[in-house]
C-alpha cells in the first residue's frame, strides 16, 4: 500500500532543504528588478528541467511555467511564486548579500522562488504516487503590480487551466513556524497615485508661497494619511502614503513642476472611491493655498487578495503536517497588497503568510534596506505548499 505523501514529508523536506537554502542564497545575492529577472529565469528553468518537469510556454520574457502530471487522475493545482527584487540598497551584513548595486530582495521573493523550486523537488520525488496535475508558475514583476496581469493577458490560464491556485508570502513580522491566512479578503487592493504640481517658479532669492511647487508638494505629502482616516476593514486600517517626491534642479531656483508618487491601499471599491474623493478635496486646498495647479493620475493597480473559504480550510489542515497546529492561525486582513489577487479573482484558491523572522529580532521591515528573514522559512513554505497541492489535487 502506498504511504500518504504527508507521512514522508518530514524526511523529504530534510533531503531538499540544503539545496533549497543554497539556491535561496544565490538568488538573494543576485536580485533583479521587475521584468528584468533574466538570470533568475534561467536558473529556475534549468532547475525545473533537471527535476523532470515539463516547461510550458511562458507568456512573459522572464518567469517560468512548468507542469508535472501525477500517475493517477485528480484535480489541477497551480502553485505561484514571485521572483523580482526591489530598487533598494542592502544594509544587512550577510555572506550572501546583494552584489547588484541598488537592487535587493527586500521583500522575500528569493525565499518564495527557492521554496517553489523545493516544491518542484518534493513533488518530482513522488510523481509516480501522486494524483492530479501540478503547474508551477514563477511570476515576474510583482513589485510593479504588472506581472500577473501580463501573464494572464498572455493566456497562461487558458493554456494551463487549473482548478485551484495557491501561494505564500514570507513575513518578517512573525516567527518561523507560524502559518497564517483567512477566508475572504487577506490583503488590500492597491492603486498607484501620481500628482503633478505646476506653478510659476522663479528666483530662489525672491521665493514666495504663491506658485511655489516645492512648498506645495511638501504640504501635500504629510496630508495623504487624511484620505483614509476612519477607513478600515475587519479592524485593519487602510493606508495612503508617498514613496517619491521630486522637484527642482538647482538650489537657487524655485521650479515650475513637482511630482509626488505614492500608493493608496483600501479593501473595498467604496473605500477607494471615498479616499479618492477626499484626495481631490485636499488637492483643491493645495491649489488655493499655493496658487498652483494639481493634476492627479490614478495608475492601474491590483485588486484585493480574496481567498476561497473552502480552500483556506484545506490549506490550513495541510499546514499542520509541517508546523504545530497551534501555529496555524486565522488572522485579520493586512494592508500590503499582492498581485496574486489577479489569479485568485479567476480561480478559487488561497494565499497565506509564512513566518520568517530572524530569532535575534534583526529582521527589519519589508521593503527596507535592513530586511532579513530566516532560511528555515523556505522549508516551512515548501512543505505547506507541497502538502496543500497534493491534498487539493486528490479532491
N, C-alpha and C positions, 0 to 999 in steps of 0.2 A: 504494500500500500504506500502511495506517495505521501511523504510528510508535508504538512502545510508549509507554505513559504515562510510564514512568520515564526515557525518553530526553529528554523535555521537562520533567522535574520541576524541574531546577535553575532554568530560566528561569521556570517557573510560580511557584516559590517567591519569586523576586525580585519578581514582579509583585504578589503578595498580601501581601508582608511588611510594607510600610508601613501599610496599613490594619489589619493584624492587630496590630501593635505599638501603634498609636494606640488601638485598641479595648482592648487589654490595660491601657494606662494609665488609660483611663476607668473600666474595671471595678475596677482597683486603688484608684482614688480614691473609689469608691462601693461598698464591700463591704457585704454583707447577711448576717445570721445565718440559720441553718437554718430552712427553711420560711417565711422572710420575704424571699426573693430576688425581690421583685416588679419592681423596676427592671431588674435583670439579666434576668429573664424577658422583659420587654417588649423590651429591646434584642436579645436572642437571637432571639426570634420574628420581629421586624421584619426583622432581617438575613437570616434564612433565607428569608423570603418574597421579599425583594429579589433574592436569588440564584436564585430559581426552584425552591426546594424546596417540597414539599407538606407542610404541617403536619398531623400526625396527632393524634389525641386524646391528651392528656396526663392521666394518672390523678391527678396531684397538682396543687394550685393553682399552685405555682411549678414551674419547669422547662419543658422542651420536648422534643417528639419530632417528627422530620421525616424524610421519605422521598424518595429520588431513584431513579428507575428508569433503568437503563442501556439502551442501544439494542439490546443482544444478551442472549440467555439466559445465566444464570450463577447463582452461589450468592448467598445473602443474608447481608450482613455488617452488624453493629451496631458503631458506634464510640461509646464512652461517655466523658463528662467530668462532673466535679462542679463546682458553681457557688457554694457557700457560703463565707463567711468565718468568722472566729473572734472571740470576745469578748476581744480583745487591743488595747491602745493602742499604735499605731505609734510607734516612736522612730527611724525612718530619715528622713533629710533628703532627700526626693525631691520633684521638682516635681509629681509625681502621687501624693503621699502621701494617705492616707485622710482624707476630710473628715467621715466619720461617727464621732463621738466614741465611743471604746471598742470599735470594730469594725475589723478589719484582715484583709486577705488574707495571713495569716501562714503559709500552707501552700502557696501557689502555685495555688490554684484559678482565679485570674484568668488565669494562663498557660494552664491546661487549657481554659477556656472560649474564650479568644481563639484558641487553636490549633485547637480543633474547628470554630470558625467559619472558620478558614483552610482546614481540610479541606473544609468545605462549598463554599468558593470554588473550590478546586482541582478538585474533582470536577464541579462545575457547568460549569466551563470545558471539560471534556472529555466531557460527558454523552453526546454522540452517538457516541462511540467506545468507551464502557465496556460491559462485560458485567456482568450481575447487578443486584442491588438493594441500596441502601445506606440504613441507618437511623442517624440521629444522635440520641443520647439525652443530654440535658443534665439531669443529676440533682441535685435539691436535697438538702440535709441529709446530706451525707456525714459531717461532723464530729460529728453526733449519732448516727451509725450507724443512722439510721432511714429515710433517703431511698430507698435501693434496695428495702428491704422494702415501703415504701409504694407504690412504682411497680409492683413485681411483684404485690403484693396487688390493685392496681387493674387488673391484666390487661395490662400493657404488653407482655409477651412473647407472650401469647395473641393480642393484637390486631396485633402486629408480629412474627410468627415469623421467626427468623433461624437461620442455620447456624453462625455464628461471632460472638464478641464480643471486641473488642479495646479497649484504652485505655492511658493512660500517666500517670505522675506525675512532675513535675519534682522534682529533688533539689538542694538547696544544697550537698550534700557531694561533688559530682562536677563536673568542668568541662564546659562546653559542648562538644559533640562526642562525648560518651560516652553510649552507649545500653546498658542492662544489663537482663537478665532471667534466668530459669532455668525449666526444666521442673519440674513438681511444685509444692511449696509455696514461694512467693516471700515472702509476708508473713504475720504471725502472726494467730491468732484472738484476739478481744478480748471481754471482758465487763466491764461496769461493776460496781463494788463500792460499797455504801453500808453503813457501820457506824454504828448509833445506840448511844450510850453513856448510860446513865441512872444517876444517883447521888443521894444525899440533899441535896447542895448545902449552902449556909449562908452565914454571915457571913465576909467576907474576913479579918477580924481573928482569926478562930478556925478558919482553914482547917487541914485535916489531910489525910493521904493517903487515909484511909478515906472513900469516897463522893465523891472529888474527880474529876469527869469531865475537868477541864482537864488534870490530871496524867496521867490515863488515856489520853486521846487523844494527848497529847504523847509518851507512851511507845510507843503503837501505831504512829504514823506512820513512824518510822525503822526499825521492825521488818518492814515489809511486804516488803522485799527478801528476807527469810529464807524466804518461802514458795516462792521459785523457786530457791533455792540448789542448784546442781548440775543444774538442768534446762536442757537445750539441744537444738538440732536442727541437724544438719549444721554444727556449730561456732558457732551463734548462740544466745546466752543468752535465755531467757525473761525477762520483766520484770513487776514489780508495783510500783506507786507511787501516792502520794496526790496529788490535784490540788486538793482543797478540804478545809480543816479549819476547823470553826466551833464556837464555844461562847461563851455569855455575852452580857450586855447592859450590864453595869456593872463598873467596875474594882474595886469593893469587895464584890462578890457572887460567891460560888462557884456557878455554875449547876448545874441538875439534869440538863441534857442537853447532849451534844456530838455532833457528827456528823463523820465522815470519808468523803470520796468519792474514789475512785480507779479505776484500771483494772488488770486482770490480762491479760497477753498471753502466750499459750502457742502451741504449734504442733500439738499433738495432744490429743484428748479425754482420754487418760490423764494427760498432763501437767497439764491443767486440774483433773482430779479430785485428783491429788496435791497441787497447790498449794492448792486449797480446803480439803482435809483439814488441811494444815499451818496454814492461817489459822484454822480452827476451834480448833486447839490453842493458838495464840497468844492468841486471844480468851479462851479459858478461863483462861489465865495472867493476863491483864489483869484479868479479873473477880475472881480470887482475890487479886491483889496490891492492888487498889484498892477492893475491895468495891463493885463496880458491876455493872450488867447490860449485856451487849453483844448486840446483835441485828444479824446480817448479812443483807443483802439483795443477792442476785446479780441484776443487771439484764441484760436481753437485750442481747446484743452482736452480733458478726458473725463468721462463720467465717473460717478461713484462706484467703488468696488462693491458689488452686490452678490453675496453668497447664497446658494440654494440650501434651504434648511435641511433637506434630506441628505444631501451630500455632506454638509457640515457634520451631521450626526455620524455618518460612516467614517469620515476622516478622523474625527476625534476618537472614535473607537480604535481605529488603526494606530493612532499615535500612542496608545497605551502599550503597544508591543515594543516601543522604543524608549519611552520615558515613563516614570512613575505616574499612575493615574491622577495623583494629586497635582501633578504639574501640567495637566491638560485643562485649560481654563476657557471659559466664555468671558469675553471682555467687552467693555464699551467700545464704540467706534473710535477711530483715531483720525486726527486732522491731516496727516500726509496723504498723498494720492499715489496711484499706480495705474498705468495704462493696461494692466492685465484685465481691467474692467471691460475693455473692448471685447475681449474673448468671453468673459462671463456674462455679458449682455446678450450673447448669441448662443451660448452653450451652458447648460447648468454645471455648476462646479463650486469649488471652494478655494479661497486663498487664506493662508494662515501665517502667523508670525512665530518665528523660532528664536528663542533667546540665545544671545551670543556674547553677553557682557564679559569683559576680562575679570578674572577673580580678584585682582587687586584694585578694581574700581577705576581703571585708567582708560576706559573705552572711549570717552568723548561722545559728542553728538553726531548724528548722521549729517553728512554734507560739511562737516568741519574738518580742518587740517589735522586734528588730533584723533579722528575717528579710528577705532580699532576694535576687532572682535576676536573671540577665541576660536582657534582652529576646530575645536570639538563641535562647533555649530554645524560644520559640514557633515559630521557623522549623524547627528540628530536629524538634520534636514533630509539627507539622503534616505535615511531609514523610514521616516514618516511618509515621505512622498512615495517611496517604493511600496511600502506596505499598503498605503491607500490606493495606489494604482492597481495593485494586484487584487485587492478586495473589490474595487469598483468594477474591474473587468470580469469578475466572476458572477456579477448580478444578472 
